[in-house]
Amino acid sequence: MAFNPATLAYNESGLIPVIAQAEDSGVVLMMAWMNEEAVKRTLASGKVTYWSRSRQSFWVKGETSGNVQELIDLRMDCDKDCLLAVVRQSGPACHTNRLSCFYTSITEDCETELMSPMS
């Protein structure tokens, strides 16, 4: 079946959330946003391309840091309003130099750091 990125359910800003997951371990690495063009660029290049809301520009993961995300599989959820990018991650995914952006556990009265920055 042919896929058309225009059929995805983008929000009022024309964006769709994307969760990046490591193909080898299943670790959830990060969450970011794509617009229709970022989806097209990701599928065409195999390099995960996000839309930076703060910079209002495309952001190819690892372009400046070298911590590239190679696309293995791009999946959509049942409502077509969220994507899962299964990736081969080179180096840390988080700008804090951690493998994952989800490195803090929250309980009722406590935050616990689960992983240290990579050396």
Phi and psi restraints in degrees (value plus and minus 20) as a CYANA .aco file:
   2 ALA   PHI     -90.7   -50.7
   2 ALA   PSI     127.4   167.4
   3 PHE   PHI    -134.2   -94.2
   3 PHE   PSI     116.5   156.5
   4 ASN   PHI    -144.9  -104.9
   4 ASN   PSI      95.3   135.3
   5 PRO   PHI     -75.9   -35.9
   5 PRO   PSI     -43.4    -3.4
   6 ALA   PHI     -86.9   -46.9
   6 ALA   PSI     -37.0     3.0
   7 THR   PHI    -102.1   -62.1
   7 THR   PSI     -27.2    12.8
   8 LEU   PHI     -91.7   -51.7
   8 LEU   PSI     135.1   175.1
   9 ALA   PHI    -113.9   -73.9
   9 ALA   PSI      70.9   110.9
  10 TYR   PHI    -101.2   -61.2
  10 TYR   PSI     133.7   173.7
  11 ASN   PHI     -96.1   -56.1
  11 ASN   PSI    -195.6  -155.6
  12 GLU   PHI     -82.9   -42.9
  12 GLU   PSI     -37.7     2.3
  13 SER   PHI    -114.2   -74.2
  13 SER   PSI     -16.9    23.1
  14 GLY   PHI      59.3    99.3
  14 GLY   PSI       3.0    43.0
  15 LEU   PHI    -138.1   -98.1
  15 LEU   PSI     136.2   176.2
  16 ILE   PHI    -152.3  -112.3
  16 ILE   PSI     115.9   155.9
  17 PRO   PHI     -91.9   -51.9
  17 PRO   PSI     125.7   165.7
  18 VAL   PHI    -151.6  -111.6
  18 VAL   PSI     106.3   146.3
  19 ILE   PHI    -118.7   -78.7
  19 ILE   PSI     109.9   149.9
  20 ALA   PHI    -120.3   -80.3
  20 ALA   PSI     109.7   149.7
  21 GLN   PHI    -147.6  -107.6
  21 GLN   PSI     116.4   156.4
  22 ALA   PHI     -89.8   -49.8
  22 ALA   PSI     109.4   149.4
  23 GLU   PHI     -85.9   -45.9
  23 GLU   PSI     -54.1   -14.1
  24 ASP   PHI    -102.0   -62.0
  24 ASP   PSI     -58.3   -18.3
  25 SER   PHI    -128.3   -88.3
  25 SER   PSI     -38.1     1.9
  26 GLY   PHI      60.5   100.5
  26 GLY   PSI     -17.2    22.8
  27 VAL   PHI     -84.4   -44.4
  27 VAL   PSI     113.9   153.9
  28 VAL   PHI     -97.3   -57.3
  28 VAL   PSI      99.1   139.1
  29 LEU   PHI    -110.7   -70.7
  29 LEU   PSI     -65.0   -25.0
  30 MET   PHI    -188.7  -148.7
  30 MET   PSI     150.1   190.1
  31 MET   PHI    -148.5  -108.5
  31 MET   PSI     117.6   157.6
  32 ALA   PHI    -169.6  -129.6
  32 ALA   PSI    -188.4  -148.4
  33 TRP   PHI    -145.2  -105.2
  33 TRP   PSI     130.1   170.1
  34 MET   PHI    -150.6  -110.6
  34 MET   PSI     130.8   170.8
  35 ASN   PHI    -127.0   -87.0
  35 ASN   PSI    -197.9  -157.9
  36 GLU   PHI     -79.3   -39.3
  36 GLU   PSI     -62.1   -22.1
  37 GLU   PHI     -85.9   -45.9
  37 GLU   PSI     -57.7   -17.7
  38 ALA   PHI     -83.8   -43.8
  38 ALA   PSI     -58.2   -18.2
  39 VAL   PHI     -81.6   -41.6
  39 VAL   PSI     -66.5   -26.5
  40 LYS   PHI     -80.8   -40.8
  40 LYS   PSI     -65.7   -25.7
  41 ARG   PHI     -83.8   -43.8
  41 ARG   PSI     -60.4   -20.4
  42 THR   PHI     -81.7   -41.7
  42 THR   PSI     -67.6   -27.6
  43 LEU   PHI     -87.1   -47.1
  43 LEU   PSI     -56.5   -16.5
  44 ALA   PHI     -93.7   -53.7
  44 ALA   PSI     -57.1   -17.1
  45 SER   PHI    -117.8   -77.8
  45 SER   PSI     -45.8    -5.8
  46 GLY   PHI      59.6    99.6
  46 GLY   PSI     -19.2    20.8
  47 LYS   PHI    -125.6   -85.6
  47 LYS   PSI     106.0   146.0
  48 VAL   PHI     -87.6   -47.6
  48 VAL   PSI     103.9   143.9
  49 THR   PHI    -139.3   -99.3
  49 THR   PSI     102.4   142.4
  50 TYR   PHI    -128.2   -88.2
  50 TYR   PSI     151.3   191.3
  51 TRP   PHI    -127.4   -87.4
  51 TRP   PSI     100.5   140.5
  52 SER   PHI    -104.9   -64.9
  52 SER   PSI      95.1   135.1
  53 ARG   PHI     -88.7   -48.7
  53 ARG   PSI     -55.9   -15.9
  54 SER   PHI     -92.9   -52.9
  54 SER   PSI     -58.1   -18.1
  55 ARG   PHI    -113.0   -73.0
  55 ARG   PSI     -32.3     7.7
  56 GLN   PHI      33.6    73.6
  56 GLN   PSI      28.8    68.8
  57 SER   PHI    -174.5  -134.5
  57 SER   PSI     145.6   185.6
  58 PHE   PHI     -92.1   -52.1
  58 PHE   PSI     129.1   169.1
  59 TRP   PHI    -157.4  -117.4
  59 TRP   PSI      86.8   126.8
  60 VAL   PHI    -104.4   -64.4
  60 VAL   PSI      95.1   135.1
  61 LYS   PHI     -76.9   -36.9
  61 LYS   PSI     103.0   143.0
  62 GLY   PHI      72.5   112.5
  62 GLY   PSI     -22.3    17.7
  63 GLU   PHI     -78.4   -38.4
  63 GLU   PSI     -58.3   -18.3
  64 THR   PHI    -122.6   -82.6
  64 THR   PSI     -53.3   -13.3
  65 SER   PHI    -106.1   -66.1
  65 SER   PSI     -42.6    -2.6
  66 GLY   PHI      66.4   106.4
  66 GLY   PSI     -23.9    16.1
  67 ASN   PHI    -110.4   -70.4
  67 ASN   PSI      50.9    90.9
  68 VAL   PHI     -92.4   -52.4
  68 VAL   PSI     128.0   168.0
  69 GLN   PHI    -131.8   -91.8
  69 GLN   PSI      90.9   130.9
  70 GLU   PHI    -109.0   -69.0
  70 GLU   PSI     104.6   144.6
  71 LEU   PHI     -90.4   -50.4
  71 LEU   PSI     106.5   146.5
  72 ILE   PHI    -121.1   -81.1
  72 ILE   PSI     -63.4   -23.4
  73 ASP   PHI    -176.6  -136.6
  73 ASP   PSI     119.2   159.2
  74 LEU   PHI    -135.4   -95.4
  74 LEU   PSI     103.5   143.5
  75 ARG   PHI    -143.2  -103.2
  75 ARG   PSI     129.7   169.7
  76 MET   PHI    -135.0   -95.0
  76 MET   PSI     133.6   173.6
  77 ASP   PHI    -101.3   -61.3
  77 ASP   PSI     157.7   197.7
  78 CYS   PHI     -83.7   -43.7
  78 CYS   PSI     -46.0    -6.0
  79 ASP   PHI    -114.1   -74.1
  79 ASP   PSI     -22.3    17.7
  80 LYS   PHI      40.5    80.5
  80 LYS   PSI       7.4    47.4
  81 ASP   PHI    -137.0   -97.0
  81 ASP   PSI      -7.0    33.0
  82 CYS   PHI    -176.2  -136.2
  82 CYS   PSI     122.7   162.7
  83 LEU   PHI    -135.8   -95.8
  83 LEU   PSI     132.5   172.5
  84 LEU   PHI    -141.2  -101.2
  84 LEU   PSI      98.8   138.8
  85 ALA   PHI    -121.4   -81.4
  85 ALA   PSI      90.4   130.4
  86 VAL   PHI    -105.8   -65.8
  86 VAL   PSI     101.1   141.1
  87 VAL   PHI    -149.9  -109.9
  87 VAL   PSI     138.1   178.1
  88 ARG   PHI    -119.9   -79.9
  88 ARG   PSI      87.2   127.2
  89 GLN   PHI    -110.4   -70.4
  89 GLN   PSI     109.1   149.1
  90 SER   PHI    -120.9   -80.9
  90 SER   PSI      93.9   133.9
  91 GLY   PHI      56.4    96.4
  91 GLY   PSI    -188.7  -148.7
  92 PRO   PHI     -90.1   -50.1
  92 PRO   PSI     128.0   168.0
  93 ALA   PHI    -109.7   -69.7
  93 ALA   PSI     -46.4    -6.4
  94 CYS   PHI    -110.2   -70.2
  94 CYS   PSI     124.7   164.7
  95 HIS   PHI     -86.4   -46.4
  95 HIS   PSI     -31.7     8.3
  96 THR   PHI    -106.2   -66.2
  96 THR   PSI     -13.5    26.5
  97 ASN   PHI      52.9    92.9
  97 ASN   PSI       6.1    46.1
  98 ARG   PHI    -124.5   -84.5
  98 ARG   PSI     135.6   175.6
  99 LEU   PHI     -76.4   -36.4
  99 LEU   PSI     -63.1   -23.1
 100 SER   PHI    -147.3  -107.3
 100 SER   PSI     128.8   168.8
 101 CYS   PHI     -92.7   -52.7
 101 CYS   PSI     -38.5     1.5
 102 PHE   PHI    -114.9   -74.9
 102 PHE   PSI      48.9    88.9
 103 TYR   PHI    -129.4   -89.4
 103 TYR   PSI     -13.9    26.1
 104 THR   PHI    -141.8  -101.8
 104 THR   PSI     105.2   145.2
 105 SER   PHI    -112.6   -72.6
 105 SER   PSI     118.7   158.7
 106 ILE   PHI    -137.3   -97.3
 106 ILE   PSI     108.5   148.5
 107 THR   PHI    -138.3   -98.3
 107 THR   PSI    -196.3  -156.3
 108 GLU   PHI     -73.4   -33.4
 108 GLU   PSI     -59.1   -19.1
 109 ASP   PHI    -150.5  -110.5
 109 ASP   PSI      -2.8    37.2
 110 CYS   PHI    -171.8  -131.8
 110 CYS   PSI     123.6   163.6
 111 GLU   PHI    -129.8   -89.8
 111 GLU   PSI     112.5   152.5
 112 THR   PHI    -146.3  -106.3
 112 THR   PSI     103.3   143.3
 113 GLU   PHI     -95.1   -55.1
 113 GLU   PSI     105.3   145.3
 114 LEU   PHI    -115.0   -75.0
 114 LEU   PSI     -40.8    -0.8
 115 MET   PHI    -167.8  -127.8
 115 MET   PSI     126.6   166.6
 116 SER   PHI    -110.9   -70.9
 116 SER   PSI     142.7   182.7
 117 PRO   PHI     -79.8   -39.8
 117 PRO   PSI     128.4   168.4
 118 MET   PHI     -95.1   -55.1
 118 MET   PSI     127.8   167.8
